[in-house]
Amino acid sequence: MKSDRHTIPRREFDEDARIAQQAVHVSSVAGNAEMYWPASWPDWMPWKRTKRQANDALNRLIDKYIQARLAVAATAWPNDLLSRLLALHREDPQSWPLKAVRDECMTAFLAGHETSAATLTWWAWCMAANPAAQAAARQEVLAVLRGRAPMAEDLPSLTYLVQTLQETLRLYPAAPMLMTRRSIRPITLGGWQLPARTIFSIPVQRLQHDPRWFPDPHVFRPERFASGGSDIPRGAFMPFGTGPRVCLGQHLAMAEMTVVAAMFLQRFAVAVPVGMTAPEAAFHITLRPKTPLRLRLTGQFNLAAGQ
């Protein structure tokens, strides 16, 4: 976003982030309320005013950054998704109108930002509530990076840190319920006879808390995902889905979360405030703490020495 900063002041970036956070939350709550109904009312109904306002706010923000990018020479564009979409628009505006560019950006923003942010929120809680795991992850980060910013080639060496993220995704999958499907004919599942047009959902979180595959399923234990650890059957752990429609962004998501988590541990220790109880989860398409999560931060660490 380097070129956009020439046209949008830093304070506006910060304010836009707050607007986006609130709009995404409102849209998620509204979307979750409608997701499991066979049909829903159109968005122009009077009682959907709050949802319309949130969606309009997100559309305005995305349009703002599209126009900011277009305001500078293409040679100054950074090599990111927006630049590539706008290049397609310039090459073939009929196939790629600006509305299509905006829609793709909206999808990437909602699917990529919110899920990663939710997972890192829960990861921070898991680190605070499990200081031994936090210390082990930090020791690995400091030993591997020795004060440097993480690079792509460093990620395979941060094995334990990745395991803490995987265990977080097991306990608190960002999408704890996969999208519904409707059967086209009667189905028999075990002892259940289900008629045609039955709506099905996959309860990912319940599957990942099954003690058959994950002993002590509610205990934070990153070692479950260590090489040579217990075999986890296919389908028992699927925070990104599975099969031909598995999340296209799963590898990018794990890479970006590993980078953020490593840089966090380089700088801070996180602890549970005295008297605080475990946060209650709330499901609004993504899984978030029901109330704002407040943890105690201390730092900084001796990055140069790797200690």
Backbone bond lengths (Angstrom), bond angles and torsions (degrees), N, CA, C in turn:
res aa  C-N    CA-C-N  psi(-1)  N-CA   C-N-CA  omega(-1)  CA-C   N-CA-C  phi
1 M - - - 1.454 - - 1.526 111.22 -
2 K 1.314 118.07 17.78 1.451 119.88 -174.35 1.518 111.84 -58.84
3 S 1.347 117.34 -45.08 1.453 119.09 -177.14 1.512 111.43 -66.55
4 D 1.330 120.19 -31.92 1.453 122.76 -179.45 1.518 111.16 -66.03
5 R 1.304 117.71 -28.18 1.464 120.12 -178.33 1.529 112.16 -68.77
6 H 1.323 116.55 -16.85 1.462 118.08 175.93 1.521 111.18 -72.20
7 T 1.340 118.27 -22.70 1.456 121.72 -176.10 1.522 113.03 -112.59
8 I 1.328 118.67 -15.44 1.464 122.52 -179.50 1.522 108.41 -124.82
9 P 1.348 118.57 116.59 1.470 121.05 -178.93 1.523 112.14 -62.33
10 R 1.338 114.97 156.96 1.465 120.73 -177.99 1.531 111.33 -59.35
11 R 1.333 117.49 -39.76 1.458 119.13 -178.91 1.525 111.29 -62.06
12 E 1.324 115.95 -32.55 1.465 118.50 177.17 1.521 110.93 -69.53
13 F 1.332 117.69 -36.57 1.465 120.53 175.47 1.526 109.85 -57.33
14 D 1.329 116.64 -46.68 1.461 120.73 -177.96 1.532 111.03 -64.14
15 E 1.334 116.15 -42.88 1.461 119.54 179.21 1.530 110.74 -66.97
16 D 1.312 116.70 -38.88 1.463 120.25 177.55 1.526 111.22 -62.01
17 A 1.337 116.43 -37.48 1.470 119.84 178.14 1.521 110.70 -62.64
18 R 1.327 117.20 -40.74 1.467 119.82 178.64 1.529 111.15 -66.55
19 I 1.324 116.46 -41.05 1.462 119.78 177.94 1.527 110.39 -62.50
20 A 1.327 116.11 -44.14 1.463 120.42 -179.45 1.520 111.08 -62.97
21 Q 1.341 116.83 -42.21 1.460 119.89 -179.34 1.526 111.45 -59.96
22 Q 1.318 116.28 -45.65 1.459 120.14 -179.55 1.524 111.37 -67.47
23 A 1.331 116.60 -41.86 1.464 120.24 -178.81 1.522 111.53 -65.79
24 V 1.331 116.95 -40.75 1.460 120.22 178.43 1.526 110.26 -63.14
25 H 1.336 116.92 -41.41 1.459 119.80 179.20 1.525 111.25 -62.05
26 V 1.326 116.78 -47.38 1.462 120.29 -179.79 1.532 110.74 -62.01
27 S 1.329 116.62 -44.15 1.459 120.09 179.84 1.525 111.79 -63.78
28 S 1.329 116.35 -37.68 1.465 120.18 179.96 1.515 111.49 -67.21
29 V 1.328 116.36 -43.71 1.472 119.86 178.43 1.522 109.94 -60.93
30 A 1.340 116.11 -46.08 1.469 119.80 -179.40 1.520 111.19 -65.86
31 G 1.333 117.09 -43.16 1.452 120.08 179.68 1.507 112.96 -63.59
32 N 1.329 116.52 -39.20 1.459 120.30 178.73 1.522 111.16 -64.08
33 A 1.337 117.08 -37.68 1.462 120.55 -179.66 1.518 112.01 -65.24
34 E 1.324 117.18 -25.07 1.463 121.07 -176.49 1.529 113.41 -100.47
35 M 1.319 116.80 -16.22 1.461 120.03 -165.92 1.527 113.21 -62.89
36 Y 1.309 118.22 -35.59 1.456 120.37 -169.44 1.523 113.21 -101.56
37 W 1.328 116.49 12.09 1.452 120.78 173.70 1.530 109.55 -92.26
38 P 1.326 117.60 145.41 1.473 119.07 178.12 1.526 112.78 -60.51
39 A 1.337 116.98 -28.67 1.463 121.48 178.32 1.515 107.97 -149.82
40 S 1.326 116.34 158.41 1.458 119.85 179.33 1.521 109.30 -136.58
41 W 1.315 115.02 159.09 1.451 120.66 179.17 1.525 110.26 -73.29
42 P 1.343 118.25 150.50 1.472 120.17 178.65 1.520 111.19 -64.95
43 D 1.328 115.08 156.08 1.461 120.31 -174.16 1.524 113.86 -69.09
44 W 1.359 118.43 -13.07 1.456 118.61 179.99 1.524 112.95 -82.86
45 M 1.338 117.36 0.57 1.466 119.15 177.54 1.532 110.01 -65.14
46 P 1.335 117.99 145.60 1.479 120.77 -173.24 1.523 113.77 -56.69
47 W 1.335 117.92 -36.56 1.469 119.35 -175.65 1.537 113.12 -77.16
48 K 1.333 117.19 -0.93 1.459 120.53 177.33 1.531 111.86 -102.25
49 R 1.309 116.26 21.52 1.456 120.77 -176.42 1.531 111.66 -60.37
50 T 1.338 116.93 -43.00 1.467 119.94 -178.57 1.520 111.38 -63.13
51 K 1.324 116.73 -41.09 1.462 120.41 177.61 1.523 110.52 -64.41
52 R 1.325 117.80 -43.27 1.462 120.96 178.75 1.525 110.85 -60.01
53 Q 1.320 116.36 -43.07 1.464 120.15 -179.68 1.527 110.78 -63.18
54 A 1.338 117.42 -40.42 1.468 120.45 179.27 1.522 110.77 -65.46
55 N 1.325 116.32 -44.92 1.459 119.20 179.09 1.532 111.36 -64.22
56 D 1.325 116.41 -39.79 1.469 119.74 177.63 1.526 111.21 -62.59
57 A 1.342 116.51 -39.34 1.463 119.93 179.38 1.525 110.81 -62.85
58 L 1.332 117.46 -42.20 1.462 120.45 178.90 1.522 110.97 -66.67
59 N 1.326 116.72 -41.18 1.461 119.52 178.58 1.525 111.23 -62.33
60 R 1.343 116.11 -41.33 1.469 119.16 179.32 1.522 111.49 -64.36
61 L 1.341 116.12 -40.90 1.466 118.99 179.64 1.528 111.18 -62.79
62 I 1.315 116.22 -45.91 1.463 119.32 -178.42 1.521 110.30 -65.62
63 D 1.323 116.81 -42.07 1.469 119.93 176.90 1.534 110.85 -60.01
64 K 1.322 116.03 -38.94 1.468 120.70 -179.70 1.524 111.13 -60.36
65 Y 1.326 117.09 -43.52 1.456 119.78 -177.63 1.526 111.85 -76.97
66 I 1.330 116.70 -28.51 1.465 119.18 173.16 1.524 109.81 -63.98
67 Q 1.326 116.20 -46.66 1.461 119.69 -179.76 1.528 111.51 -66.40
68 A 1.338 116.89 -36.19 1.471 119.75 177.12 1.522 110.84 -63.35
69 R 1.326 117.06 -38.52 1.468 119.92 178.42 1.527 110.97 -68.54
70 L 1.336 115.86 -40.05 1.461 120.00 -179.87 1.527 112.25 -68.82
71 A 1.340 116.14 -19.48 1.473 119.62 -176.78 1.522 112.90 -76.05
72 V 1.334 117.81 -11.34 1.467 120.60 179.44 1.530 108.90 -114.11
73 A 1.301 115.73 162.25 1.463 120.49 -179.06 1.520 110.92 -63.33
74 A 1.321 116.16 142.25 1.465 120.89 -178.93 1.521 111.86 -59.41
75 T 1.322 117.46 -27.98 1.467 120.32 179.13 1.522 112.14 -66.64
76 A 1.341 117.16 -17.85 1.466 121.07 179.50 1.525 112.02 -97.58
77 W 1.329 117.62 -0.23 1.466 119.48 -178.94 1.525 110.60 -69.46
78 P 1.331 117.36 138.66 1.472 119.41 172.47 1.523 110.42 -71.54
79 N 1.304 116.52 161.45 1.463 121.49 -178.78 1.532 109.23 -86.68
80 D 1.317 116.43 79.04 1.455 120.39 -179.41 1.523 109.83 -132.52
81 L 1.333 116.14 -177.92 1.462 121.28 -175.52 1.524 111.47 -61.00
82 L 1.330 117.31 -44.67 1.454 119.92 -178.35 1.519 111.37 -60.67
83 S 1.323 117.24 -43.19 1.462 120.11 179.20 1.527 111.09 -61.63
84 R 1.301 116.93 -40.36 1.463 119.53 -179.09 1.530 111.14 -68.09
85 L 1.325 116.36 -39.46 1.460 119.37 177.77 1.526 111.10 -66.03
86 L 1.326 116.88 -40.64 1.457 119.78 179.10 1.535 111.30 -68.79
87 A 1.313 116.82 -30.91 1.465 119.37 175.00 1.531 109.83 -64.40
88 L 1.330 117.01 -40.50 1.464 120.45 175.79 1.525 110.65 -62.87
89 H 1.332 115.45 -40.64 1.464 119.60 178.45 1.524 111.08 -60.73
90 R 1.311 117.87 -42.99 1.463 120.37 -178.77 1.526 111.88 -70.30
91 E 1.324 116.40 -32.28 1.461 119.66 179.42 1.526 111.48 -74.04
92 D 1.340 117.08 -36.93 1.464 120.54 -175.69 1.527 108.98 -148.18
93 P 1.344 117.32 78.43 1.458 120.20 -175.34 1.519 114.35 -63.66
94 Q 1.330 117.69 -23.44 1.467 118.90 178.24 1.517 111.34 -72.43
95 S 1.321 116.91 -43.23 1.470 120.31 177.95 1.525 112.12 -75.94
96 W 1.337 115.53 -30.47 1.464 120.80 -178.25 1.531 110.16 -126.00
97 P 1.348 117.46 71.18 1.462 119.34 174.07 1.525 110.27 -66.95
98 L 1.316 117.00 164.24 1.463 120.37 -179.18 1.523 111.72 -60.27
99 K 1.329 117.86 -29.97 1.465 119.58 177.04 1.528 110.60 -62.77
100 A 1.330 117.49 -39.68 1.468 120.06 177.68 1.525 110.59 -65.67
101 V 1.328 116.46 -39.22 1.468 119.91 176.52 1.520 109.98 -61.18
102 R 1.339 116.39 -45.90 1.458 120.07 179.68 1.526 111.32 -62.02
103 D 1.341 117.24 -42.13 1.465 120.43 -179.33 1.523 111.47 -63.85
104 E 1.331 117.19 -40.23 1.461 120.07 177.63 1.525 110.73 -65.12
105 C 1.328 116.20 -40.43 1.469 119.49 177.74 1.525 110.79 -64.24
106 M 1.326 116.70 -39.84 1.463 120.32 178.80 1.525 110.43 -61.86
107 T 1.329 116.78 -44.35 1.468 120.42 179.41 1.523 110.83 -61.98
108 A 1.326 116.72 -46.86 1.459 120.35 -179.51 1.522 110.89 -63.38
109 F 1.326 116.49 -38.53 1.461 120.23 -178.89 1.528 111.13 -66.60
110 L 1.333 116.22 -50.37 1.459 119.77 -176.24 1.520 111.59 -69.01
111 A 1.334 116.77 -41.54 1.460 119.72 -177.15 1.517 112.57 -78.30
112 G 1.328 117.58 -31.38 1.452 120.26 -174.53 1.507 114.94 -97.05
113 H 1.324 117.43 -38.14 1.468 119.67 -176.85 1.519 111.73 -77.49
114 E 1.311 116.72 -52.20 1.464 120.57 -172.73 1.522 111.77 -63.57
115 T 1.322 118.03 -42.61 1.464 120.48 -177.54 1.525 111.56 -66.72
116 S 1.335 116.76 -42.96 1.471 119.49 178.91 1.524 110.96 -66.50
117 A 1.343 116.34 -41.01 1.462 119.65 179.49 1.523 110.88 -63.34
118 A 1.332 116.89 -41.68 1.466 120.09 179.10 1.529 111.14 -63.49
119 T 1.326 116.52 -43.06 1.468 120.01 -179.61 1.517 111.28 -64.19
120 L 1.331 117.41 -43.02 1.463 119.87 179.52 1.523 111.61 -67.06
121 T 1.324 117.51 -30.39 1.468 119.93 174.56 1.518 110.28 -63.02
122 W 1.339 116.05 -47.77 1.473 118.90 179.16 1.525 111.09 -67.38
123 W 1.337 117.03 -35.55 1.470 119.85 178.24 1.526 110.15 -61.36
124 A 1.344 117.11 -40.66 1.463 119.92 178.30 1.526 110.42 -61.15
125 W 1.327 116.81 -39.82 1.466 119.59 176.73 1.530 110.41 -64.19
126 C 1.338 116.89 -45.51 1.463 119.73 -178.53 1.533 111.16 -62.35
127 M 1.318 117.61 -37.68 1.454 120.90 177.00 1.534 110.76 -66.05
128 A 1.321 116.21 -42.62 1.461 119.68 -179.33 1.520 111.05 -65.80
129 A 1.322 116.88 -39.30 1.463 121.37 -175.93 1.524 112.76 -81.38
130 N 1.340 117.06 -11.06 1.467 121.17 -178.23 1.529 109.08 -132.02
131 P 1.327 117.51 75.70 1.469 120.93 -173.54 1.522 114.12 -60.33
132 A 1.338 118.53 -31.10 1.470 119.14 178.86 1.534 110.33 -66.31
133 A 1.315 117.16 -42.16 1.463 120.72 177.68 1.524 109.83 -65.46
134 Q 1.317 117.13 -39.68 1.459 120.60 178.66 1.526 110.46 -62.21
135 A 1.334 116.82 -43.89 1.467 120.31 -179.57 1.526 110.69 -63.59
136 A 1.332 117.55 -41.45 1.462 120.72 -179.90 1.531 110.90 -65.62
137 A 1.333 116.90 -40.79 1.464 120.37 178.63 1.523 110.39 -65.60
138 R 1.332 116.99 -41.08 1.472 119.71 179.91 1.540 110.40 -66.18
139 Q 1.302 116.95 -41.86 1.461 119.66 179.45 1.526 110.46 -58.99
140 E 1.334 117.13 -41.59 1.455 120.55 178.25 1.529 110.79 -64.76
141 V 1.339 116.57 -44.91 1.468 120.84 -179.14 1.525 110.83 -60.70
142 L 1.331 117.07 -46.90 1.461 120.00 -177.79 1.524 111.56 -67.92
143 A 1.330 117.02 -35.45 1.461 120.00 179.71 1.526 111.57 -70.27
144 V 1.337 116.60 -38.15 1.468 120.08 -177.51 1.526 111.23 -77.58
145 L 1.323 116.05 -44.88 1.469 119.39 -172.05 1.522 113.52 -90.99
146 R 1.330 117.11 -30.62 1.466 122.33 -179.54 1.529 111.41 48.75
147 G 1.318 115.02 46.60 1.449 120.92 174.25 1.511 115.51 90.93
148 R 1.338 117.80 -8.50 1.457 119.95 179.54 1.524 110.93 -80.72
149 A 1.308 114.96 158.56 1.461 119.11 168.10 1.527 108.33 -70.39
150 P 1.322 118.19 141.01 1.469 119.93 -178.60 1.524 111.58 -66.41
151 M 1.331 115.44 140.56 1.461 122.87 176.01 1.521 108.38 -115.73
152 A 1.316 115.64 168.37 1.464 119.82 -177.77 1.527 111.57 -56.59
153 E 1.337 116.37 -39.47 1.461 119.40 -177.79 1.533 112.99 -70.28
154 D 1.347 117.77 -14.28 1.466 120.52 178.52 1.529 112.74 -82.11
155 L 1.326 116.65 -23.03 1.464 119.93 -170.01 1.533 113.63 -60.30
156 P 1.348 119.52 -41.10 1.472 117.72 178.67 1.520 114.32 -61.69
157 S 1.341 117.42 -20.98 1.469 120.56 -179.74 1.522 112.39 -85.63
158 L 1.316 118.28 -12.12 1.467 121.47 -179.19 1.524 109.59 -93.11
159 T 1.322 116.06 56.56 1.461 120.73 -170.92 1.532 112.43 -67.55
160 Y 1.332 117.00 -44.33 1.467 118.45 -178.09 1.525 110.64 -68.53
161 L 1.326 117.52 -38.49 1.458 120.14 177.47 1.522 110.41 -59.11
162 V 1.329 116.91 -43.24 1.469 120.53 177.71 1.528 110.06 -62.16
163 Q 1.327 117.02 -38.52 1.469 119.73 178.32 1.526 111.42 -62.56
164 T 1.340 118.04 -35.87 1.467 119.53 177.60 1.520 110.56 -66.03
165 L 1.314 117.21 -35.26 1.463 120.48 176.97 1.524 110.97 -70.82
166 Q 1.325 116.89 -40.30 1.465 119.78 177.85 1.529 111.12 -63.51
167 E 1.318 116.71 -41.45 1.460 119.53 179.03 1.522 110.71 -67.65
168 T 1.320 117.01 -34.49 1.466 119.85 174.26 1.519 110.28 -62.83
169 L 1.339 116.84 -44.35 1.459 120.85 178.53 1.524 111.98 -64.81
170 R 1.326 116.83 -29.53 1.469 119.16 176.39 1.518 110.86 -69.35
171 L 1.333 115.84 -46.22 1.462 119.79 -178.31 1.520 112.01 -73.03
172 Y 1.327 116.36 -41.00 1.466 121.42 -174.11 1.531 109.82 -131.48
173 P 1.332 118.03 69.29 1.470 118.28 179.59 1.523 110.93 -60.81
174 A 1.330 116.05 135.76 1.467 119.74 -178.08 1.520 111.20 -58.98
175 A 1.329 116.53 -35.54 1.468 121.35 176.38 1.530 107.39 -116.45
176 P 1.337 118.21 85.14 1.463 120.35 -173.30 1.520 114.72 -72.93
177 M 1.330 116.93 -11.94 1.462 121.11 177.65 1.521 107.68 -133.90
178 L 1.338 116.27 118.87 1.457 119.23 179.47 1.516 110.58 -78.44
179 M 1.316 115.22 159.35 1.459 121.79 -172.11 1.526 112.32 -56.04
180 T 1.311 114.73 152.86 1.457 120.84 -177.95 1.526 111.83 -76.01
181 R 1.306 115.26 153.41 1.452 123.76 171.95 1.532 107.76 -132.73
182 R 1.330 116.63 149.56 1.462 121.49 178.89 1.529 108.44 -112.60
183 S 1.330 116.51 128.79 1.457 120.45 -179.57 1.527 110.17 -72.26
184 I 1.330 116.32 145.60 1.464 120.63 179.60 1.528 111.53 -97.36
185 R 1.333 116.33 -8.20 1.473 120.13 177.55 1.519 108.60 -151.71
186 P 1.340 118.80 165.42 1.466 120.81 178.94 1.527 111.52 -59.36
187 I 1.330 115.32 145.88 1.463 121.41 -177.15 1.529 108.79 -133.21
188 T 1.330 116.14 141.61 1.458 121.97 173.11 1.525 108.38 -107.40
189 L 1.326 117.02 122.40 1.457 122.80 176.67 1.522 107.49 -123.73
190 G 1.355 115.39 107.46 1.456 118.07 -176.42 1.515 109.99 59.37
191 G 1.339 115.60 -123.18 1.459 119.74 178.76 1.516 113.67 -93.26
192 W 1.312 117.37 7.81 1.465 120.98 -175.98 1.528 110.17 -100.09
193 Q 1.331 115.24 133.69 1.457 122.63 173.74 1.528 107.48 -107.04
194 L 1.326 116.31 113.89 1.461 120.98 -173.69 1.523 109.80 -113.84
195 P 1.320 117.79 129.06 1.472 120.82 -176.25 1.521 112.11 -74.33
196 A 1.311 115.30 167.05 1.460 120.70 173.87 1.525 109.59 -60.31
197 R 1.338 114.90 150.89 1.458 123.97 179.90 1.529 113.00 72.36
198 T 1.334 117.00 15.50 1.456 120.34 172.00 1.528 109.22 -70.29
199 I 1.338 117.19 137.29 1.461 122.12 178.60 1.525 108.99 -91.81
200 F 1.332 116.49 128.11 1.464 122.59 -178.74 1.527 110.45 -115.56
201 S 1.330 115.81 145.44 1.458 122.76 170.75 1.526 107.97 -133.42
202 I 1.321 116.66 156.65 1.465 121.45 179.03 1.520 108.26 -107.94
203 P 1.336 118.08 112.81 1.475 120.94 -179.12 1.527 110.90 -80.64
204 V 1.322 116.04 84.54 1.465 121.25 -174.08 1.524 111.47 -56.62
205 Q 1.331 117.19 -45.51 1.461 119.32 -177.18 1.519 111.65 -62.38
206 R 1.331 117.16 -40.66 1.472 119.46 178.46 1.521 110.85 -64.11
207 L 1.318 117.21 -40.81 1.461 120.18 178.62 1.521 111.17 -62.33
208 Q 1.320 116.17 -39.62 1.460 120.48 -176.30 1.523 112.90 -80.30
209 H 1.324 116.70 -4.25 1.464 120.98 173.78 1.530 111.22 -106.46
210 D 1.312 117.38 14.72 1.466 121.84 -178.77 1.529 109.08 -74.20
211 P 1.348 118.13 118.95 1.474 120.27 -177.41 1.522 113.95 -66.17
212 R 1.343 117.81 -14.21 1.466 118.65 177.07 1.521 110.91 -65.71
213 W 1.308 116.61 -32.88 1.462 120.19 -177.31 1.528 111.85 -105.65
214 F 1.342 115.95 -23.65 1.454 120.85 -176.00 1.530 109.21 -132.82
215 P 1.332 117.60 87.16 1.471 119.95 178.33 1.533 110.62 -54.85
216 D 1.343 115.50 145.15 1.474 120.43 -174.02 1.526 109.21 48.53
217 P 1.324 117.33 62.66 1.469 120.52 -167.43 1.517 115.05 -63.75
218 H 1.330 118.28 -20.78 1.456 119.60 -177.60 1.533 112.46 -95.86
219 V 1.334 116.36 4.56 1.459 121.62 178.18 1.522 109.56 -92.90
220 F 1.336 116.49 135.12 1.463 122.15 177.85 1.516 108.41 -76.09
221 R 1.327 117.14 110.62 1.460 121.62 -175.11 1.531 109.12 -140.78
222 P 1.328 118.36 85.16 1.470 121.01 -177.03 1.521 113.74 -58.22
223 E 1.335 117.31 -25.66 1.463 120.77 -177.36 1.525 112.43 -61.82
224 R 1.325 117.57 -14.48 1.473 119.63 177.05 1.527 110.66 -56.27
225 F 1.325 116.12 -30.19 1.460 120.52 -173.60 1.525 112.33 -101.66
226 A 1.329 116.90 11.70 1.465 119.92 177.81 1.519 110.18 -70.16
227 S 1.323 115.41 150.85 1.459 120.19 175.68 1.520 109.57 -61.54
228 G 1.311 116.12 129.65 1.459 120.17 -177.41 1.502 113.23 85.23
229 G 1.336 117.30 3.56 1.455 120.29 177.39 1.517 110.72 -75.58
230 S 1.316 115.92 -167.44 1.466 120.04 -178.24 1.522 109.75 -63.81
231 D 1.332 115.30 142.39 1.459 120.62 179.06 1.522 109.69 -71.69
232 I 1.329 115.79 129.88 1.454 121.83 178.07 1.518 106.95 -108.02
233 P 1.335 118.15 115.87 1.466 119.24 -177.01 1.521 111.81 -65.15
234 R 1.303 115.20 152.47 1.463 120.56 179.20 1.529 109.47 -59.56
235 G 1.310 115.36 132.76 1.454 120.63 179.85 1.510 113.76 96.35
236 A 1.343 117.80 -14.51 1.459 119.46 178.61 1.525 110.81 -80.06
237 F 1.333 116.51 -26.61 1.462 121.91 178.38 1.517 107.26 -129.96
238 M 1.310 117.28 108.93 1.468 119.83 -177.79 1.531 111.00 -149.78
239 P 1.330 117.37 63.08 1.463 119.72 179.76 1.522 113.46 -64.87
240 F 1.344 116.57 -19.21 1.466 120.44 177.34 1.523 111.53 -107.08
241 G 1.325 116.95 14.26 1.449 119.81 -174.64 1.517 110.48 84.35
242 T 1.321 115.93 -169.30 1.456 120.31 -179.94 1.522 108.54 -159.70
243 G 1.320 116.12 167.80 1.450 119.48 177.86 1.523 112.46 81.78
244 P 1.332 116.68 -165.71 1.471 120.20 -175.01 1.515 114.23 -65.21
245 R 1.327 118.42 -17.90 1.466 120.58 179.67 1.531 112.14 -107.39
246 V 1.317 116.46 26.91 1.464 120.28 176.54 1.526 109.28 -60.02
247 C 1.305 116.97 151.68 1.465 121.76 -176.84 1.528 110.97 -55.87
248 L 1.327 116.01 125.20 1.461 120.35 -179.93 1.522 111.92 -66.78
249 G 1.333 116.62 -23.97 1.454 119.80 -175.42 1.513 114.64 -96.74
250 Q 1.332 118.25 14.41 1.468 119.23 -172.55 1.535 112.16 -61.81
251 H 1.326 118.19 -41.14 1.464 119.94 -177.61 1.529 110.77 -72.09
252 L 1.323 116.67 -39.56 1.460 119.74 175.86 1.520 110.20 -63.26
253 A 1.332 116.83 -42.26 1.464 120.63 -179.59 1.522 110.99 -61.10
254 M 1.329 117.61 -46.11 1.459 119.98 179.92 1.528 110.81 -65.05
255 A 1.327 116.92 -37.73 1.464 119.70 179.26 1.522 110.86 -65.48
256 E 1.338 117.43 -48.02 1.470 119.12 -177.33 1.523 110.97 -67.03
257 M 1.336 118.30 -37.98 1.465 119.83 179.21 1.525 110.92 -68.22
258 T 1.322 117.82 -36.14 1.467 120.68 177.42 1.522 110.56 -64.99
259 V 1.329 116.68 -41.66 1.465 120.55 178.68 1.523 110.67 -62.89
260 V 1.336 116.58 -48.40 1.469 120.18 -179.05 1.526 110.52 -62.91
261 A 1.334 117.12 -44.87 1.464 120.52 -179.08 1.526 111.18 -62.79
262 A 1.339 117.09 -40.77 1.466 120.25 179.42 1.526 110.89 -64.02
263 M 1.319 117.37 -44.95 1.464 120.31 -179.48 1.524 111.19 -66.81
264 F 1.320 116.52 -32.69 1.467 120.03 176.03 1.531 110.61 -64.76
265 L 1.336 116.67 -47.92 1.462 119.97 -177.77 1.524 112.20 -68.53
266 Q 1.332 117.28 -24.90 1.459 119.59 174.79 1.526 111.81 -63.85
267 R 1.312 116.17 -27.07 1.457 121.03 -170.31 1.517 115.36 -111.47
268 F 1.325 117.30 -28.03 1.463 119.56 -169.82 1.518 111.87 -136.71
269 A 1.332 113.47 153.60 1.460 121.99 161.82 1.522 106.45 -110.78
270 V 1.307 116.69 145.22 1.454 121.14 -176.56 1.528 108.23 -124.18
271 A 1.327 116.19 138.55 1.461 121.27 -176.75 1.523 109.57 -139.28
272 V 1.324 114.85 159.91 1.460 121.46 178.01 1.529 108.72 -83.79
273 P 1.310 119.47 125.83 1.471 120.73 177.41 1.523 111.20 -59.64
274 V 1.314 116.14 150.02 1.457 121.31 -179.83 1.522 109.31 -58.92
275 G 1.331 114.77 131.76 1.460 120.33 176.46 1.512 115.69 85.75
276 M 1.323 116.85 -3.58 1.456 119.61 -178.47 1.520 110.66 -80.31
277 T 1.327 116.61 137.05 1.456 121.89 175.63 1.525 109.79 -97.78
278 A 1.317 115.60 166.07 1.464 120.26 -179.28 1.522 110.23 -59.98
279 P 1.329 118.12 137.63 1.459 120.27 -178.94 1.525 111.43 -66.51
280 E 1.315 115.11 144.90 1.459 121.02 176.19 1.525 108.52 -87.73
281 A 1.328 115.98 136.17 1.457 120.35 -178.40 1.519 110.77 -85.08
282 A 1.318 116.04 143.54 1.459 122.77 174.96 1.517 108.12 -125.22
283 F 1.321 116.69 133.83 1.458 122.32 -175.83 1.524 109.79 -102.78
284 H 1.339 116.15 112.17 1.460 121.96 173.18 1.525 106.80 -134.05
285 I 1.317 116.14 73.07 1.462 125.61 -170.84 1.528 109.22 69.36
286 T 1.333 118.15 -56.70 1.460 120.85 169.78 1.529 108.85 -99.90
287 L 1.325 114.99 163.72 1.461 121.20 -178.15 1.522 109.03 -99.92
288 R 1.314 116.31 118.12 1.460 122.37 -178.56 1.518 109.56 -129.60
289 P 1.345 118.35 157.32 1.470 118.95 170.61 1.523 109.94 -60.02
290 K 1.331 115.96 141.72 1.461 120.80 -176.23 1.522 111.69 -64.22
291 T 1.319 116.76 -35.40 1.465 122.41 177.08 1.527 108.39 -122.73
292 P 1.334 118.96 161.38 1.463 120.07 -179.96 1.521 112.41 -53.39
293 L 1.321 115.67 135.34 1.465 121.98 -178.36 1.523 109.06 -88.00
294 R 1.318 116.14 119.73 1.465 121.09 -178.45 1.528 108.64 -117.24
295 L 1.327 115.90 116.09 1.453 122.47 -179.59 1.522 109.25 -122.14
296 R 1.323 116.45 163.84 1.466 121.86 -177.77 1.527 109.08 -99.79
297 L 1.333 116.59 123.86 1.454 122.58 179.99 1.521 110.43 -106.63
298 T 1.338 114.42 139.32 1.464 120.72 170.28 1.521 107.42 -135.26
299 G 1.272 120.28 160.82 1.466 124.91 -178.20 1.513 106.10 161.71
300 Q 1.247 121.35 176.04 1.438 130.79 13.21 1.519 111.69 -102.09
301 F 1.372 114.90 171.29 1.435 119.92 -179.04 1.520 110.99 -106.13
302 N 1.340 113.95 164.51 1.466 120.15 178.96 1.526 108.19 -79.36
303 L 1.329 115.68 88.95 1.449 119.88 -172.77 1.528 112.37 -70.59
304 A 1.310 116.44 -38.83 1.455 119.42 -176.17 1.520 112.59 -62.66
305 A 1.335 115.22 -37.56 1.462 119.80 -178.98 1.518 112.29 -84.89
306 G 1.334 116.24 -11.24 1.450 118.63 -178.79 1.511 112.14 69.18
307 Q 1.328 116.59 33.15 1.466 119.69 -178.50 1.509 109.58 -126.83
